[in-house]
Amino acid sequence: MPIRMIGMYPLLFIMTAMITLAGCRGGNDSGGQPLLVTVEGVSAGNLSKVTVVMGDRNGAMLASGMPDAGGKITFANTPVDATITAALSCLRTGATTTDYNLAVQYDVNGSVVLYLPNNCDFYVFPIPSGPPAPSPGVVTINVTNKLGGVTQNEILNKPPFAAGTLLTRYTMTVDTYDLQTDGKLSIIVVGKDDFGGLIGYGAVLDQTFTDGMSVDITVDQPMSFVHYQFTNLPATANFLCSGILQSRTDKNSAYYLSACNGQSSPPSSATVDVPYIPALGDRFNYSVNLSLYPGTGARYGSGQYLAFPGPAGSAPSDQSFDFGQALTAPWDLAMSGTDTATPAFSWSGVDPTATDFNVWASLRLPSGESLYLSPGQLSLARTSITFPELPDSLAEFRPVGVDLFGVNTSASGGAMYKSSNAWWYSSI
C-alpha cells in the first residue's frame, strides 16, 4: 500500500528494515550432545559453498564444516549456549561486487535453523542503456497559494522538494503506484512556513487519469488539528515527533502528517497540535516518537516509540500518550576490539517487558563492502555479544571496522505497539 509522507521525523528506525531472522532457538540443553544445524534459503548448487561454524557462548571457534546436500550438518560435543554461524559469498552472474551472506545465532541449545538469503541464486540483469519503461503518463499541476505565511509547498504524492520550493506549476510523472485501486488519481498539495510547519492544503480527489491532463489546485484550506496530551515525558528528551497516518481503505492509499519539535528540549507544554486533512481517510493510526540526541558531534542516541490504531471514523480524535508505559531505551552501548576480527558489543537496560529484542551492526570487510550483523532474537538476559571467530576459509568475512551498532526492543500485543532503541555510529 503506498504511503505518502510529509514532515521531518527520525529515520533511525529505517535500520530495522535490514534485520532478518537468522534462526530459531531450540529449547533442549545440548551441552556435550550432538547438535543438528540446518541451512535454508540457499539452492542445492550453492549449499556446497556454505561454511557452518560452531563456537562457544562468546563466539570462540570450536569446529566448522560444510552442510550436506540437504543443508544439514551435525556437530558433536556442543557447549551450552553455543554460537552457530553460516556464511556464503558469491559473485552473481552480471554483478560487479561480491555478495556476503552471514547468519548468526547465539545461545543455541538444540537443533537450529539458519536462514541465508538466496542472493547468490539471482541473476543481475544489466542496466538497460535505453530509456526506462514508460509510466502511465504525466499530469501538470497548477498551484495557487492563497494562505498567508506559506513559503514552500509539498505534493504528498511525491518525495519532498528542496526546502523553500514554492510551486506555481509542476509536471508530475505518474507511476502505477500513484493510482488508486479504482484506477483514479488524487493529488494533495500542502503549504508550509519557513520552518516546515503545516499551514494549509488544497486537493483534487478521485480524478480519472489521462496522460497529459492538467489540474488546478488552490492551497486555501487551513489545516485541521487534533491534540496529543503527553505525561511522564523524560526530562532528557530533546526531539518529539507526533504523527497521524490517514488511510483511505477503499482506495488503498494512506498519507502521513506530522508535527515535530527539534528544539533543545521537549515542548514546554504537554500538549502538541498534530495536523490532519479533513475528509481524507476513514482509518487513523496515532504515533509519537521521542528521541534523545546528546548534541553536536555526539555519536550516539536513543528513542522511544508509541503507536496505536484508532477506530474507524470520519475524523481523527484527540489522544493521550503516557511515556510511563513506554519501553525503557537501552543505554551504555559500548564496543571493544573494533580493530580486530572479533569486535564485541555490549549494552545495558533492556526493558524486561519487551517481547522482541534485536542487536544489529554494520561492519566493514577487507573488500570495502559492508556486512550487516543481525543475529535475530536474543535472550533478554544478554548484555553483550562477540562477533564469532571464523576459520581462514572465511577470512573475507572477518571485519576490519564497525560503522554502526544498535539495540532495538519492541512489545506488541494489546492496543498499543511499543518500541525503543539506542544506536551508535562511527566518526569515520
C-alpha positions as CSV (number, residue, x, y, z in Angstrom):
1,M,0.0,0.0,0.0
2,P,1.6,3.3,-1.0
3,I,2.2,5.7,1.9
4,R,2.7,9.4,1.3
5,M,4.7,11.1,4.0
6,I,5.5,14.7,4.8
7,G,7.2,16.4,7.7
8,M,10.5,15.6,9.4
9,Y,10.6,12.6,11.6
10,P,13.5,10.5,12.8
11,L,14.7,7.8,10.4
12,L,16.7,5.8,12.8
13,F,14.2,3.0,12.8
14,I,14.8,2.7,8.8
15,M,17.8,0.3,10.0
16,T,15.4,-2.2,11.5
17,A,14.3,-2.9,7.8
18,M,17.8,-4.5,7.5
19,I,17.1,-7.0,10.3
20,T,16.1,-10.6,9.2
21,L,15.6,-13.5,11.5
22,A,18.8,-15.5,11.5
23,G,17.3,-18.6,13.0
24,C,15.1,-20.2,15.6
25,R,16.4,-21.3,19.0
26,G,15.7,-24.8,20.3
27,G,14.8,-25.4,23.9
28,N,16.8,-28.5,24.8
29,D,20.1,-28.4,26.8
30,S,22.6,-29.8,24.3
31,G,25.8,-29.4,26.4
32,G,28.1,-32.2,25.3
33,Q,25.4,-33.6,23.0
34,P,25.2,-33.6,19.2
35,L,23.6,-30.6,17.6
36,L,21.9,-30.5,14.2
37,V,22.2,-27.4,12.1
38,T,20.0,-26.8,9.0
39,V,20.8,-24.1,6.5
40,E,17.9,-22.9,4.5
41,G,17.3,-20.3,1.8
42,V,20.2,-21.4,-0.4
43,S,19.8,-23.5,-3.6
44,A,21.3,-27.0,-3.7
45,G,24.0,-25.8,-6.0
46,N,25.2,-23.1,-3.6
47,L,24.9,-25.3,-0.4
48,S,28.3,-26.8,-1.3
49,K,29.8,-23.3,-0.9
50,V,28.4,-22.7,2.6
51,T,30.6,-23.0,5.7
52,V,29.0,-23.5,9.1
53,V,30.9,-22.7,12.3
54,M,30.2,-23.8,15.9
55,G,31.6,-21.6,18.7
56,D,31.1,-21.3,22.4
57,R,28.9,-18.7,24.1
58,N,31.5,-16.0,23.4
59,G,31.9,-17.0,19.8
60,A,35.3,-18.7,20.2
61,M,35.5,-21.2,17.3
62,L,35.3,-24.9,18.2
63,A,34.6,-26.6,14.9
64,S,33.5,-25.9,11.3
65,G,32.3,-27.8,8.3
66,M,30.0,-27.8,5.2
67,P,26.4,-28.9,5.2
68,D,25.3,-31.9,3.1
69,A,23.1,-31.7,0.0
70,G,20.0,-31.3,2.3
71,G,21.6,-28.3,4.1
72,K,22.3,-30.3,7.3
73,I,25.4,-30.6,9.4
74,T,25.8,-32.2,12.9
75,F,28.3,-31.1,15.5
76,A,29.3,-33.3,18.4
77,N,30.0,-32.3,21.9
78,T,28.4,-28.9,21.6
79,P,28.7,-26.5,24.5
80,V,25.8,-24.9,26.4
81,D,24.7,-21.7,24.7
82,A,26.6,-22.4,21.5
83,T,27.2,-19.7,18.8
84,I,26.3,-21.1,15.3
85,T,27.3,-19.2,12.1
86,A,26.7,-19.9,8.5
87,A,28.4,-17.9,5.7
88,L,28.3,-17.8,1.9
89,S,29.9,-15.4,-0.5
90,C,29.4,-15.2,-4.3
91,L,29.8,-13.1,-7.3
92,R,26.4,-13.3,-9.1
93,T,26.2,-13.5,-12.8
94,G,26.1,-10.0,-14.1
95,A,27.3,-8.5,-10.8
96,T,30.5,-6.5,-10.3
97,T,30.7,-6.8,-6.5
98,T,30.7,-9.8,-4.2
99,D,27.6,-10.6,-2.0
100,Y,28.4,-11.5,1.6
101,N,25.7,-13.5,3.4
102,L,26.1,-14.3,7.1
103,A,23.7,-15.7,9.6
104,V,24.5,-16.0,13.3
105,Q,22.5,-17.4,16.2
106,Y,23.6,-17.1,19.8
107,D,22.6,-19.2,22.8
108,V,21.8,-22.3,20.8
109,N,20.8,-25.3,23.0
110,G,19.1,-27.5,20.5
111,S,18.6,-28.1,16.8
112,V,18.7,-24.8,14.9
113,V,17.8,-23.5,11.5
114,L,19.9,-20.7,10.0
115,Y,18.5,-18.8,7.0
116,L,20.8,-17.4,4.4
117,P,19.4,-15.1,1.8
118,N,19.4,-16.7,-1.7
119,N,21.1,-13.6,-3.3
120,C,23.6,-16.0,-4.8
121,D,20.9,-17.6,-6.9
122,F,19.8,-14.4,-8.5
123,Y,21.0,-13.1,-11.9
124,V,21.8,-9.4,-12.0
125,F,20.3,-8.0,-15.2
126,P,22.4,-5.3,-16.8
127,I,21.1,-1.8,-16.6
128,P,19.4,-1.1,-19.9
129,S,21.0,1.6,-22.0
130,G,17.8,2.9,-23.4
131,P,15.0,4.9,-21.7
132,P,13.2,3.5,-18.7
133,A,9.9,1.7,-19.0
134,P,7.2,4.2,-19.7
135,S,4.9,5.4,-16.8
136,P,1.2,5.7,-17.2
137,G,1.9,9.4,-18.1
138,V,2.2,12.9,-16.7
139,V,-0.1,15.4,-15.1
140,T,0.6,19.2,-14.9
141,I,-0.4,20.7,-11.5
142,N,-1.1,24.4,-11.4
143,V,-0.8,25.7,-7.8
144,T,-2.1,28.9,-6.3
145,N,-1.2,29.7,-2.7
146,K,-3.8,31.8,-1.0
147,L,-2.9,31.3,2.6
148,G,-0.7,33.8,4.4
149,G,2.7,32.5,5.6
150,V,3.1,29.8,3.0
151,T,6.7,29.9,1.8
152,Q,7.0,26.3,0.4
153,N,4.9,23.5,-0.9
154,E,4.9,19.8,-1.0
155,I,3.0,17.3,-3.1
156,L,2.1,14.3,-1.0
157,N,2.2,12.0,-4.0
158,K,5.9,12.6,-4.4
159,P,9.1,12.9,-2.2
160,P,9.6,16.3,-0.7
161,F,11.0,19.1,-2.8
162,A,14.0,21.1,-1.8
163,A,13.3,23.3,1.2
164,G,11.9,26.7,0.2
165,T,10.3,25.5,-3.1
166,L,7.1,27.5,-3.7
167,L,5.2,26.0,-6.6
168,T,3.2,27.6,-9.3
169,R,3.3,24.8,-11.9
170,Y,4.8,21.4,-11.7
171,T,4.7,18.5,-14.2
172,M,4.5,15.2,-12.2
173,T,5.3,11.8,-13.6
174,V,2.6,9.4,-12.6
175,D,3.7,6.0,-11.6
176,T,1.5,2.9,-11.4
177,Y,1.6,3.0,-7.6
178,D,0.3,6.6,-7.7
179,L,-3.1,5.4,-8.9
180,Q,-5.7,4.1,-6.5
181,T,-7.2,0.6,-6.7
182,D,-10.1,2.1,-8.6
183,G,-7.6,3.5,-11.2
184,K,-8.2,7.1,-10.3
185,L,-5.7,9.7,-9.1
186,S,-5.8,12.0,-6.1
187,I,-3.3,14.9,-5.7
188,I,-2.8,16.8,-2.4
189,V,-0.6,19.9,-2.1
190,V,0.2,21.3,1.3
191,G,1.6,24.7,2.2
192,K,4.3,25.2,4.9
193,D,6.0,28.0,6.7
194,D,9.8,28.7,6.8
195,F,10.2,26.0,9.5
196,G,8.3,23.3,7.7
197,G,5.2,23.8,9.8
198,L,1.9,22.9,8.0
199,I,-0.4,25.8,7.3
200,G,-2.9,24.5,4.8
201,Y,-3.7,22.4,1.8
202,G,-5.5,22.0,-1.5
203,A,-6.6,18.8,-3.2
204,V,-8.3,17.2,-6.1
205,L,-9.5,13.7,-5.3
206,D,-10.5,10.7,-7.4
207,Q,-9.8,12.1,-10.8
208,T,-10.0,10.0,-13.9
209,F,-6.4,10.0,-15.1
210,T,-5.4,10.7,-18.7
211,D,-1.8,11.2,-19.9
212,G,-1.1,15.0,-20.3
213,M,-4.0,16.2,-18.2
214,S,-3.9,19.4,-16.1
215,V,-5.3,20.1,-12.7
216,D,-5.7,23.3,-10.8
217,I,-5.1,23.2,-7.0
218,T,-5.6,26.2,-4.8
219,V,-3.9,25.9,-1.4
220,D,-6.6,27.8,0.6
221,Q,-7.9,25.3,3.2
222,P,-6.4,25.7,6.7
223,M,-5.1,22.5,8.3
224,S,-7.1,20.9,11.0
225,F,-5.6,19.7,14.2
226,V,-6.0,17.2,16.9
227,H,-4.4,17.4,20.3
228,Y,-1.9,15.0,21.7
229,Q,-1.6,15.1,25.5
230,F,1.7,13.8,27.0
231,T,2.5,12.7,30.5
232,N,5.8,11.4,32.0
233,L,7.9,13.0,29.3
234,P,11.6,12.1,30.0
235,A,13.5,15.3,31.1
236,T,16.4,14.4,28.8
237,A,14.4,14.0,25.6
238,N,15.0,16.8,23.0
239,F,13.1,15.7,19.9
240,L,9.4,14.9,19.8
241,C,7.7,13.9,16.5
242,S,3.9,13.3,16.6
243,G,2.0,12.0,13.6
244,I,-1.2,10.7,12.2
245,L,-1.4,8.1,9.4
246,Q,-4.7,8.7,7.5
247,S,-5.8,5.7,5.4
248,R,-8.4,5.6,2.7
249,T,-9.2,1.9,2.9
250,D,-11.5,1.8,-0.2
251,K,-8.8,3.5,-2.3
252,N,-5.8,1.5,-0.8
253,S,-3.8,4.7,0.0
254,A,-2.5,6.4,3.1
255,Y,-1.0,9.7,4.0
256,Y,1.2,10.6,6.9
257,L,1.3,14.0,8.5
258,S,3.4,15.0,11.5
259,A,4.4,17.8,13.8
260,C,8.0,17.6,15.0
261,N,9.8,19.6,17.7
262,G,13.6,19.5,17.4
263,Q,14.4,22.2,20.0
264,S,16.9,21.7,22.8
265,S,14.1,20.2,25.0
266,P,10.6,18.9,24.6
267,P,7.8,21.4,24.2
268,S,7.2,23.2,27.5
269,S,3.5,22.4,27.1
270,A,2.5,18.7,27.5
271,T,0.1,19.2,24.6
272,V,1.0,19.2,20.9
273,D,-1.2,20.1,17.9
274,V,-1.0,17.4,15.2
275,P,-2.2,18.3,11.7
276,Y,-4.6,16.3,9.6
277,I,-6.6,16.9,6.4
278,P,-10.4,16.7,6.9
279,A,-12.5,14.2,5.0
280,L,-9.4,12.3,3.9
281,G,-9.4,8.8,5.3
282,D,-11.5,6.5,7.4
283,R,-8.8,4.8,9.5
284,F,-6.3,6.6,11.6
285,N,-3.1,5.4,13.3
286,Y,-1.7,7.6,16.0
287,S,2.0,7.7,16.9
288,V,4.7,9.6,18.7
289,N,8.5,9.3,18.5
290,L,10.6,10.7,21.4
291,S,14.3,10.8,20.9
292,L,17.5,11.9,22.7
293,Y,20.3,13.4,20.7
294,P,23.1,14.4,23.1
295,G,24.3,17.3,20.9
296,T,26.5,18.3,18.0
297,G,29.3,15.8,17.5
298,A,27.7,13.1,19.6
299,R,27.8,9.6,18.0
300,Y,25.0,8.0,19.9
301,G,21.4,8.5,20.8
302,S,18.2,6.7,21.9
303,G,14.5,6.8,21.3
304,Q,11.1,5.6,22.4
305,Y,8.0,5.0,20.1
306,L,4.4,4.5,20.9
307,A,1.6,3.9,18.4
308,F,-1.9,2.5,18.2
309,P,-4.8,2.4,15.7
310,G,-8.0,4.3,16.3
311,P,-11.5,3.1,15.5
312,A,-12.8,3.7,12.0
313,G,-14.5,7.1,11.7
314,S,-14.8,10.2,9.6
315,A,-12.2,12.2,11.6
316,P,-9.3,11.5,14.0
317,S,-9.7,12.5,17.6
318,D,-7.6,13.9,20.5
319,Q,-5.3,11.3,22.1
320,S,-3.2,10.8,25.3
321,F,0.2,9.2,25.5
322,D,1.8,8.2,28.8
323,F,5.5,7.7,28.4
324,G,5.4,5.9,31.7
325,Q,4.1,3.0,29.6
326,A,6.9,3.2,27.0
327,L,9.7,0.6,26.9
328,T,12.9,1.9,28.6
329,A,15.5,2.7,26.0
330,P,18.7,0.6,26.2
331,W,21.8,2.5,27.4
332,D,25.6,2.2,27.9
333,L,26.2,1.0,24.4
334,A,29.9,0.1,24.1
335,M,32.3,-1.7,21.8
336,S,35.7,-3.2,22.1
337,G,38.1,-4.8,19.7
338,T,36.7,-2.8,16.8
339,D,40.1,-3.1,15.0
340,T,40.1,-6.8,15.4
341,A,38.3,-9.7,13.6
342,T,36.1,-10.3,16.6
343,P,34.6,-7.0,17.8
344,A,32.5,-7.1,20.9
345,F,29.2,-5.2,21.6
346,S,27.7,-4.5,25.0
347,W,24.7,-2.7,26.4
348,S,22.5,-2.2,29.5
349,G,18.9,-1.6,30.3
350,V,16.9,-3.8,28.0
351,D,13.3,-3.5,29.3
352,P,12.2,-6.8,30.8
353,T,8.7,-6.3,29.4
354,A,10.0,-6.3,25.8
355,T,8.8,-9.3,23.7
356,D,11.3,-8.8,20.9
357,F,15.0,-7.9,21.3
358,N,17.5,-7.5,18.5
359,V,21.0,-6.2,18.1
360,W,22.4,-5.1,14.8
361,A,25.7,-3.7,13.4
362,S,27.1,-2.6,10.1
363,L,30.7,-3.9,9.7
364,R,33.4,-3.1,7.2
365,L,35.0,-6.0,5.4
366,P,38.5,-6.2,3.9
367,S,36.9,-5.8,0.5
368,G,35.5,-2.5,1.5
369,E,31.9,-3.8,1.3
370,S,29.6,-3.7,4.3
371,L,28.3,-6.7,6.2
372,Y,25.1,-6.4,8.3
373,L,25.1,-8.5,11.5
374,S,21.6,-9.2,12.8
375,P,21.5,-12.4,14.9
376,G,17.8,-12.4,15.5
377,Q,16.2,-12.8,18.8
378,L,18.5,-12.8,21.9
379,S,17.8,-13.6,25.4
380,L,16.7,-10.6,27.4
381,A,19.4,-11.6,29.9
382,R,22.1,-11.0,27.3
383,T,24.2,-7.8,27.8
384,S,26.9,-8.5,25.2
385,I,27.8,-10.4,22.0
386,T,31.1,-11.0,20.3
387,F,31.4,-11.4,16.5
388,P,32.1,-15.1,16.0
389,E,35.6,-16.3,15.3
390,L,35.9,-17.6,11.8
391,P,38.3,-20.0,10.1
392,D,40.8,-18.9,7.5
393,S,38.5,-20.1,4.7
394,L,36.1,-17.3,5.8
395,A,38.8,-14.6,6.1
396,E,36.8,-12.3,3.8
397,F,34.1,-12.2,6.4
398,R,36.4,-11.0,9.2
399,P,35.5,-7.4,9.9
400,V,38.1,-4.6,9.9
401,G,35.9,-1.9,11.4
402,V,32.5,-1.0,12.7
403,D,30.3,1.8,11.3
404,L,27.0,1.3,13.1
405,F,25.7,-0.5,16.2
406,G,22.2,-0.5,17.6
407,V,19.9,-2.3,20.1
408,N,16.2,-2.5,19.3
409,T,13.3,-3.6,21.6
410,S,9.6,-3.9,20.9
411,A,6.4,-5.2,22.5
412,S,3.3,-5.9,20.6
413,G,0.0,-7.2,21.9
414,G,-2.9,-5.3,23.2
415,A,-3.9,-2.0,21.7
416,M,-0.5,-0.2,21.8
417,Y,2.7,-1.0,19.9
418,K,5.8,0.0,21.8
419,S,9.4,0.1,20.8
420,S,12.7,1.6,21.9
421,N,16.2,1.8,20.5
422,A,19.7,3.0,21.1
423,W,22.4,3.5,18.5
424,W,26.0,4.3,18.0
425,Y,27.9,5.3,14.8
426,S,31.5,5.7,13.9
427,S,33.1,9.1,13.4
428,I,34.7,7.7,10.3
